[in-house]
Amino acid sequence: MTISSEEILSLVKGLNTTVSIEEIDERSNFSDIGIDSLELFTLLLGIEEKYGIKIPEEKVAELNSIARIKQYLNGELCQTA
Protein backbone atom coordinates (compact mmCIF):
# COMPACT_ATOMS: atom_id res chain seq x y z
CA MET A 1 0.00 0.00 0.00
CA THR A 2 1.31 3.43 -0.94
CA ILE A 3 -0.07 6.63 0.57
CA SER A 4 -0.45 9.64 -1.74
CA SER A 5 -0.15 13.34 -0.98
CA GLU A 6 -3.83 13.70 -1.89
CA GLU A 7 -4.85 11.23 0.82
CA ILE A 8 -2.97 13.21 3.45
CA LEU A 9 -4.31 16.50 2.09
CA SER A 10 -7.85 15.18 2.48
CA LEU A 11 -7.12 14.57 6.17
CA VAL A 12 -5.72 18.11 6.46
CA LYS A 13 -8.99 19.41 4.97
CA GLY A 14 -10.84 17.71 7.83
CA LEU A 15 -8.98 19.77 10.45
CA ASN A 16 -11.34 22.76 10.13
CA THR A 17 -8.28 24.96 9.99
CA THR A 18 -8.36 28.52 8.71
CA VAL A 19 -5.60 27.65 6.24
CA SER A 20 -6.67 27.69 2.61
CA ILE A 21 -6.09 24.25 1.16
CA GLU A 22 -4.99 25.85 -2.11
CA GLU A 23 -1.96 27.37 -0.39
CA ILE A 24 -0.71 24.02 0.91
CA ASP A 25 2.06 22.52 -1.15
CA GLU A 26 3.39 19.02 -0.47
CA ARG A 27 6.55 20.56 1.00
CA SER A 28 4.88 23.41 2.92
CA ASN A 29 5.95 23.44 6.55
CA PHE A 30 2.73 23.24 8.54
CA SER A 31 3.76 25.88 11.09
CA ASP A 32 4.73 28.30 8.29
CA ILE A 33 1.24 28.13 6.80
CA GLY A 34 -0.62 28.43 10.10
CA ILE A 35 -1.30 24.84 11.17
CA ASP A 36 -0.56 24.79 14.88
CA SER A 37 0.70 21.95 17.06
CA LEU A 38 -2.80 20.96 18.22
CA GLU A 39 -4.00 20.69 14.63
CA LEU A 40 -0.89 18.66 13.73
CA PHE A 41 -1.52 16.33 16.67
CA THR A 42 -5.15 15.92 15.56
CA LEU A 43 -3.97 15.16 12.01
CA LEU A 44 -1.49 12.54 13.21
CA LEU A 45 -4.12 10.89 15.43
CA GLY A 46 -6.41 10.65 12.41
CA ILE A 47 -3.60 9.08 10.41
CA GLU A 48 -2.93 6.55 13.17
CA GLU A 49 -6.60 5.57 13.21
CA LYS A 50 -6.99 5.44 9.42
CA TYR A 51 -3.87 3.41 8.70
CA GLY A 52 -3.63 1.39 11.91
CA ILE A 53 -0.14 2.51 12.87
CA LYS A 54 1.38 4.15 15.94
CA ILE A 55 3.49 7.27 15.41
CA PRO A 56 6.12 7.59 18.16
CA GLU A 57 6.11 10.92 20.00
CA GLU A 58 9.73 11.54 19.08
CA LYS A 59 8.74 11.52 15.37
CA VAL A 60 6.01 14.17 15.67
CA ALA A 61 8.33 17.18 15.29
CA GLU A 62 9.80 15.68 12.11
CA LEU A 63 6.40 15.21 10.47
CA ASN A 64 5.92 18.88 9.64
CA SER A 65 4.78 18.64 6.01
CA ILE A 66 2.69 16.45 3.75
CA ALA A 67 5.86 15.21 2.04
CA ARG A 68 7.45 14.13 5.33
CA ILE A 69 4.27 12.43 6.54
CA LYS A 70 3.95 10.60 3.22
CA GLN A 71 7.58 9.47 3.34
CA TYR A 72 7.22 8.25 6.93
CA LEU A 73 3.93 6.43 6.32
CA ASN A 74 5.10 4.71 3.18
CA GLY A 75 8.23 3.54 4.99
CA GLU A 76 6.23 2.23 7.94
CA LEU A 77 3.59 0.54 5.82
CA CYS A 78 6.25 -1.19 3.71
CA GLN A 79 7.80 -2.63 6.87
CA THR A 80 4.50 -4.00 8.14
CA ALA A 81 3.32 -5.43 4.80
A tleap script that builds the chain and sets N, CA, C and O, in Angstrom:
source leaprc.protein.ff14SB
mol = sequence {
  NMET THR ILE SER SER GLU GLU ILE LEU SER
  LEU VAL LYS GLY LEU ASN THR THR VAL SER
  ILE GLU GLU ILE ASP GLU ARG SER ASN PHE
  SER ASP ILE GLY ILE ASP SER LEU GLU LEU
  PHE THR LEU LEU LEU GLY ILE GLU GLU LYS
  TYR GLY ILE LYS ILE PRO GLU GLU LYS VAL
  ALA GLU LEU ASN SER ILE ALA ARG ILE LYS
  GLN TYR LEU ASN GLY GLU LEU CYS GLN THR
  CALA
}
set mol.1.N position { 0.844 -1.181 0.000 }
set mol.1.CA position { 0.000 0.000 0.000 }
set mol.1.C position { 0.887 1.241 0.000 }
set mol.1.O position { 1.837 1.337 0.777 }
set mol.2.N position { 0.571 2.178 -0.868 }
set mol.2.CA position { 1.306 3.434 -0.935 }
set mol.2.C position { 0.345 4.577 -0.657 }
set mol.2.O position { -0.746 4.634 -1.225 }
set mol.3.N position { 0.748 5.480 0.212 }
set mol.3.CA position { -0.067 6.632 0.574 }
set mol.3.C position { 0.310 7.796 -0.330 }
set mol.3.O position { 1.493 8.058 -0.550 }
set mol.4.N position { -0.699 8.497 -0.858 }
set mol.4.CA position { -0.446 9.641 -1.735 }
set mol.4.C position { -0.569 10.952 -0.965 }
set mol.4.O position { -1.138 11.006 0.125 }
set mol.5.N position { -0.026 11.993 -1.555 }
set mol.5.CA position { -0.148 13.336 -0.977 }
set mol.5.C position { -1.614 13.742 -0.884 }
set mol.5.O position { -2.017 14.407 0.070 }
set mol.6.N position { -2.408 13.345 -1.867 }
set mol.6.CA position { -3.826 13.701 -1.892 }
set mol.6.C position { -4.578 13.089 -0.711 }
set mol.6.O position { -5.480 13.716 -0.155 }
set mol.7.N position { -4.207 11.866 -0.329 }
set mol.7.CA position { -4.849 11.226 0.821 }
set mol.7.C position { -4.564 12.006 2.105 }
set mol.7.O position { -5.454 12.200 2.933 }
set mol.8.N position { -3.335 12.444 2.260 }
set mol.8.CA position { -2.968 13.212 3.454 }
set mol.8.C position { -3.629 14.581 3.409 }
set mol.8.O position { -4.105 15.073 4.432 }
set mol.9.N position { -3.664 15.201 2.231 }
set mol.9.CA position { -4.308 16.502 2.088 }
set mol.9.C position { -5.786 16.417 2.451 }
set mol.9.O position { -6.328 17.356 3.033 }
set mol.10.N position { -6.441 15.323 2.124 }
set mol.10.CA position { -7.853 15.177 2.484 }
set mol.10.C position { -8.031 15.136 3.998 }
set mol.10.O position { -9.035 15.624 4.517 }
set mol.11.N position { -7.067 14.560 4.707 }
set mol.11.CA position { -7.118 14.572 6.175 }
set mol.11.C position { -6.862 15.975 6.714 }
set mol.11.O position { -7.460 16.371 7.715 }
set mol.12.N position { -5.983 16.725 6.065 }
set mol.12.CA position { -5.723 18.115 6.465 }
set mol.12.C position { -7.001 18.935 6.289 }
set mol.12.O position { -7.312 19.780 7.128 }
set mol.13.N position { -7.734 18.695 5.217 }
set mol.13.CA position { -8.993 19.414 4.974 }
set mol.13.C position { -9.974 19.198 6.118 }
set mol.13.O position { -10.762 20.089 6.433 }
set mol.14.N position { -9.933 18.035 6.735 }
set mol.14.CA position { -10.836 17.712 7.830 }
set mol.14.C position { -10.495 18.378 9.154 }
set mol.14.O position { -11.220 18.211 10.135 }
set mol.15.N position { -9.405 19.129 9.195 }
set mol.15.CA position { -8.984 19.765 10.450 }
set mol.15.C position { -9.815 20.980 10.826 }
set mol.15.O position { -9.739 21.441 11.964 }
set mol.16.N position { -10.606 21.510 9.901 }
set mol.16.CA position { -11.335 22.756 10.131 }
set mol.16.C position { -10.389 23.899 10.456 }
set mol.16.O position { -10.687 24.750 11.294 }
set mol.17.N position { -9.260 23.908 9.793 }
set mol.17.CA position { -8.278 24.958 9.992 }
set mol.17.C position { -8.634 26.164 9.136 }
set mol.17.O position { -9.382 26.041 8.166 }
set mol.18.N position { -8.111 27.309 9.485 }
set mol.18.CA position { -8.356 28.523 8.707 }
set mol.18.C position { -7.439 28.616 7.502 }
set mol.18.O position { -7.549 29.551 6.708 }
set mol.19.N position { -6.543 27.667 7.357 }
set mol.19.CA position { -5.603 27.654 6.241 }
set mol.19.C position { -6.339 27.264 4.967 }
set mol.19.O position { -7.106 26.302 4.946 }
set mol.20.N position { -6.095 28.020 3.913 }
set mol.20.CA position { -6.666 27.694 2.613 }
set mol.20.C position { -5.937 26.483 2.041 }
set mol.20.O position { -4.711 26.481 1.935 }
set mol.21.N position { -6.682 25.478 1.681 }
set mol.21.CA position { -6.093 24.247 1.158 }
set mol.21.C position { -5.284 24.525 -0.106 }
set mol.21.O position { -4.292 23.847 -0.372 }
set mol.22.N position { -5.706 25.519 -0.880 }
set mol.22.CA position { -4.994 25.854 -2.110 }
set mol.22.C position { -3.568 26.332 -1.852 }
set mol.22.O position { -2.712 26.211 -2.729 }
set mol.23.N position { -3.302 26.870 -0.671 }
set mol.23.CA position { -1.960 27.368 -0.388 }
set mol.23.C position { -1.037 26.299 0.211 }
set mol.23.O position { 0.117 26.584 0.530 }
set mol.24.N position { -1.539 25.088 0.360 }
set mol.24.CA position { -0.715 24.018 0.911 }
set mol.24.C position { -0.049 23.250 -0.222 }
set mol.24.O position { -0.714 22.648 -1.066 }
set mol.25.N position { 1.248 23.287 -0.220 }
set mol.25.CA position { 2.061 22.516 -1.149 }
set mol.25.C position { 2.547 21.284 -0.393 }
set mol.25.O position { 2.585 21.288 0.838 }
set mol.26.N position { 2.911 20.248 -1.105 }
set mol.26.CA position { 3.391 19.023 -0.467 }
set mol.26.C position { 4.546 19.293 0.496 }
set mol.26.O position { 4.677 18.617 1.516 }
set mol.27.N position { 5.377 20.274 0.176 }
set mol.27.CA position { 6.552 20.558 0.999 }
set mol.27.C position { 6.357 21.736 1.970 }
set mol.27.O position { 7.288 22.117 2.679 }
set mol.28.N position { 5.154 22.304 1.997 }
set mol.28.CA position { 4.881 23.414 2.916 }
set mol.28.C position { 5.041 22.959 4.356 }
set mol.28.O position { 4.478 21.944 4.766 }
set mol.29.N position { 5.811 23.718 5.117 }
set mol.29.CA position { 5.949 23.444 6.545 }
set mol.29.C position { 4.645 23.864 7.211 }
set mol.29.O position { 4.207 25.004 7.055 }
set mol.30.N position { 4.026 22.956 7.948 }
set mol.30.CA position { 2.729 23.238 8.542 }
set mol.30.C position { 2.731 24.502 9.401 }
set mol.30.O position { 1.799 25.301 9.310 }
set mol.31.N position { 3.741 24.698 10.220 }
set mol.31.CA position { 3.756 25.879 11.086 }
set mol.31.C position { 3.889 27.166 10.272 }
set mol.31.O position { 3.366 28.205 10.676 }
set mol.32.N position { 4.574 27.112 9.141 }
set mol.32.CA position { 4.730 28.297 8.291 }
set mol.32.C position { 3.425 28.722 7.635 }
set mol.32.O position { 3.252 29.895 7.303 }
set mol.33.N position { 2.509 27.786 7.448 }
set mol.33.CA position { 1.241 28.129 6.798 }
set mol.33.C position { 0.080 28.231 7.788 }
set mol.33.O position { -1.075 28.368 7.385 }
set mol.34.N position { 0.389 28.164 9.078 }
set mol.34.CA position { -0.625 28.428 10.097 }
set mol.34.C position { -1.283 27.219 10.729 }
set mol.34.O position { -2.272 27.371 11.446 }
set mol.35.N position { -0.773 26.032 10.489 }
set mol.35.CA position { -1.298 24.840 11.169 }
set mol.35.C position { -0.525 24.686 12.469 }
set mol.35.O position { 0.687 24.467 12.464 }
set mol.36.N position { -1.243 24.805 13.588 }
set mol.36.CA position { -0.564 24.791 14.883 }
set mol.36.C position { -0.339 23.364 15.386 }
set mol.36.O position { -0.751 22.392 14.754 }
set mol.37.N position { 0.315 23.268 16.527 }
set mol.37.CA position { 0.696 21.953 17.059 }
set mol.37.C position { -0.519 21.103 17.426 }
set mol.37.O position { -0.477 19.882 17.279 }
set mol.38.N position { -1.586 21.717 17.893 }
set mol.38.CA position { -2.796 20.958 18.220 }
set mol.38.C position { -3.425 20.378 16.954 }
set mol.38.O position { -3.867 19.229 16.942 }
set mol.39.N position { -3.461 21.177 15.896 }
set mol.39.CA position { -3.999 20.685 14.628 }
set mol.39.C position { -3.119 19.566 14.058 }
set mol.39.O position { -3.630 18.593 13.503 }
set mol.40.N position { -1.801 19.707 14.196 }
set mol.40.CA position { -0.890 18.663 13.731 }
set mol.40.C position { -1.122 17.373 14.520 }
set mol.40.O position { -1.168 16.287 13.943 }
set mol.41.N position { -1.265 17.496 15.827 }
set mol.41.CA position { -1.518 16.327 16.669 }
set mol.41.C position { -2.826 15.647 16.260 }
set mol.41.O position { -2.894 14.420 16.180 }
set mol.42.N position { -3.862 16.450 16.003 }
set mol.42.CA position { -5.147 15.916 15.557 }
set mol.42.C position { -5.001 15.191 14.222 }
set mol.42.O position { -5.569 14.118 14.023 }
set mol.43.N position { -4.236 15.785 13.312 }
set mol.43.CA position { -3.975 15.160 12.013 }
set mol.43.C position { -3.281 13.810 12.186 }
set mol.43.O position { -3.678 12.818 11.576 }
set mol.44.N position { -2.253 13.782 13.013 }
set mol.44.CA position { -1.495 12.544 13.210 }
set mol.44.C position { -2.329 11.464 13.896 }
set mol.44.O position { -2.176 10.279 13.597 }
set mol.45.N position { -3.211 11.864 14.814 }
set mol.45.CA position { -4.125 10.885 15.430 }
set mol.45.C position { -5.055 10.283 14.384 }
set mol.45.O position { -5.313 9.079 14.385 }
set mol.46.N position { -5.554 11.136 13.491 }
set mol.46.CA position { -6.413 10.652 12.410 }
set mol.46.C position { -5.684 9.679 11.501 }
set mol.46.O position { -6.256 8.687 11.051 }
set mol.47.N position { -4.421 9.968 11.236 }
set mol.47.CA position { -3.596 9.085 10.409 }
set mol.47.C position { -3.384 7.748 11.108 }
set mol.47.O position { -3.465 6.692 10.481 }
set mol.48.N position { -3.110 7.800 12.415 }
set mol.48.CA position { -2.933 6.553 13.173 }
set mol.48.C position { -4.184 5.682 13.083 }
set mol.48.O position { -4.099 4.474 12.867 }
set mol.49.N position { -5.346 6.312 13.252 }
set mol.49.CA position { -6.603 5.567 13.208 }
set mol.49.C position { -6.878 5.018 11.813 }
set mol.49.O position { -7.270 3.860 11.666 }
set mol.50.N position { -6.676 5.842 10.794 }
set mol.50.CA position { -6.993 5.436 9.424 }
set mol.50.C position { -6.102 4.307 8.932 }
set mol.50.O position { -6.575 3.381 8.272 }
set mol.51.N position { -4.818 4.378 9.248 }
set mol.51.CA position { -3.866 3.414 8.699 }
set mol.51.C position { -3.421 2.347 9.704 }
set mol.51.O position { -2.630 1.467 9.364 }
set mol.52.N position { -3.922 2.422 10.928 }
set mol.52.CA position { -3.627 1.389 11.914 }
set mol.52.C position { -2.169 1.314 12.330 }
set mol.52.O position { -1.632 0.229 12.555 }
set mol.53.N position { -1.532 2.473 12.430 }
set mol.53.CA position { -0.135 2.508 12.873 }
set mol.53.C position { -0.017 3.413 14.087 }
set mol.53.O position { -0.914 4.207 14.368 }
set mol.54.N position { 1.075 3.294 14.792 }
set mol.54.CA position { 1.378 4.149 15.941 }
set mol.54.C position { 2.572 5.016 15.576 }
set mol.54.O position { 3.627 4.507 15.197 }
set mol.55.N position { 2.399 6.335 15.692 }
set mol.55.CA position { 3.488 7.269 15.412 }
set mol.55.C position { 4.152 7.619 16.740 }
set mol.55.O position { 3.506 8.197 17.614 }
set mol.56.N position { 5.423 7.281 16.905 }
set mol.56.CA position { 6.120 7.589 18.161 }
set mol.56.C position { 6.189 9.102 18.395 }
set mol.56.O position { 6.340 9.883 17.455 }
set mol.57.N position { 6.075 9.495 19.655 }
set mol.57.CA position { 6.106 10.919 20.005 }
set mol.57.C position { 7.357 11.613 19.498 }
set mol.57.O position { 7.303 12.777 19.100 }
set mol.58.N position { 8.483 10.913 19.507 }
set mol.58.CA position { 9.733 11.544 19.075 }
set mol.58.C position { 9.752 11.834 17.576 }
set mol.58.O position { 10.618 12.575 17.110 }
set mol.59.N position { 8.826 11.273 16.816 }
set mol.59.CA position { 8.739 11.519 15.372 }
set mol.59.C position { 7.857 12.720 15.033 }
set mol.59.O position { 7.955 13.264 13.933 }
set mol.60.N position { 7.005 13.135 15.953 }
set mol.60.CA position { 6.010 14.165 15.671 }
set mol.60.C position { 6.640 15.448 15.135 }
set mol.60.O position { 6.140 16.004 14.157 }
set mol.61.N position { 7.703 15.927 15.732 }
set mol.61.CA position { 8.334 17.177 15.294 }
set mol.61.C position { 8.879 17.079 13.874 }
set mol.61.O position { 8.947 18.083 13.165 }
set mol.62.N position { 9.265 15.880 13.456 }
set mol.62.CA position { 9.804 15.679 12.107 }
set mol.62.C position { 8.711 15.666 11.042 }
set mol.62.O position { 8.986 15.932 9.872 }
set mol.63.N position { 7.498 15.366 11.430 }
set mol.63.CA position { 6.398 15.208 10.473 }
set mol.63.C position { 5.683 16.538 10.280 }
set mol.63.O position { 4.511 16.685 10.627 }
set mol.64.N position { 6.405 17.504 9.720 }
set mol.64.CA position { 5.916 18.876 9.643 }
set mol.64.C position { 5.479 19.305 8.245 }
set mol.64.O position { 5.325 20.497 7.980 }
set mol.65.N position { 5.279 18.333 7.348 }
set mol.65.CA position { 4.776 18.641 6.007 }
set mol.65.C position { 4.108 17.389 5.442 }
set mol.65.O position { 4.306 16.281 5.939 }
set mol.66.N position { 3.326 17.589 4.408 }
set mol.66.CA position { 2.688 16.449 3.755 }
set mol.66.C position { 3.746 15.504 3.209 }
set mol.66.O position { 3.604 14.286 3.326 }
set mol.67.N position { 4.801 16.043 2.616 }
set mol.67.CA position { 5.862 15.205 2.042 }
set mol.67.C position { 6.525 14.331 3.104 }
set mol.67.O position { 6.784 13.151 2.870 }
set mol.68.N position { 6.796 14.908 4.263 }
set mol.68.CA position { 7.449 14.127 5.326 }
set mol.68.C position { 6.520 13.071 5.910 }
set mol.68.O position { 6.952 11.962 6.227 }
set mol.69.N position { 5.241 13.416 6.051 }
set mol.69.CA position { 4.273 12.428 6.543 }
set mol.69.C position { 4.156 11.287 5.539 }
set mol.69.O position { 4.157 10.116 5.919 }
set mol.70.N position { 4.056 11.627 4.272 }
set mol.70.CA position { 3.945 10.605 3.224 }
set mol.70.C position { 5.164 9.686 3.231 }
set mol.70.O position { 5.024 8.465 3.156 }
set mol.71.N position { 6.344 10.261 3.319 }
set mol.71.CA position { 7.577 9.469 3.337 }
set mol.71.C position { 7.594 8.530 4.548 }
set mol.71.O position { 7.921 7.350 4.420 }
set mol.72.N position { 7.241 9.060 5.714 }
set mol.72.CA position { 7.225 8.247 6.935 }
set mol.72.C position { 6.203 7.113 6.819 }
set mol.72.O position { 6.522 5.955 7.092 }
set mol.73.N position { 4.979 7.450 6.414 }
set mol.73.CA position { 3.931 6.433 6.324 }
set mol.73.C position { 4.283 5.337 5.336 }
set mol.73.O position { 4.116 4.153 5.629 }
set mol.74.N position { 4.764 5.721 4.180 }
set mol.74.CA position { 5.104 4.713 3.178 }
set mol.74.C position { 6.230 3.808 3.662 }
set mol.74.O position { 6.237 2.615 3.358 }
set mol.75.N position { 7.174 4.356 4.403 }
set mol.75.CA position { 8.232 3.535 4.990 }
set mol.75.C position { 7.693 2.575 6.032 }
set mol.75.O position { 8.069 1.403 6.058 }
set mol.76.N position { 6.810 3.069 6.894 }
set mol.76.CA position { 6.229 2.226 7.944 }
set mol.76.C position { 5.332 1.144 7.360 }
set mol.76.O position { 5.387 -0.009 7.788 }
set mol.77.N position { 4.515 1.506 6.395 }
set mol.77.CA position { 3.586 0.538 5.823 }
set mol.77.C position { 4.313 -0.537 5.021 }
set mol.77.O position { 3.848 -1.674 4.947 }
set mol.78.N position { 5.440 -0.188 4.426 }
set mol.78.CA position { 6.249 -1.194 3.710 }
set mol.78.C position { 6.834 -2.205 4.690 }
set mol.78.O position { 6.937 -3.391 4.378 }
set mol.79.N position { 7.214 -1.735 5.871 }
set mol.79.CA position { 7.805 -2.628 6.873 }
set mol.79.C position { 6.784 -3.596 7.447 }
set mol.79.O position { 7.127 -4.723 7.806 }
set mol.80.N position { 5.528 -3.163 7.537 }
set mol.80.CA position { 4.498 -4.003 8.142 }
set mol.80.C position { 3.776 -4.876 7.125 }
set mol.80.O position { 2.989 -5.745 7.502 }
set mol.81.N position { 4.033 -4.656 5.849 }
set mol.81.CA position { 3.323 -5.425 4.802 }
set mol.81.C position { 3.882 -6.823 4.653 }
set mol.81.O position { 3.402 -7.595 3.823 }
savepdb mol mol.pdb
quit
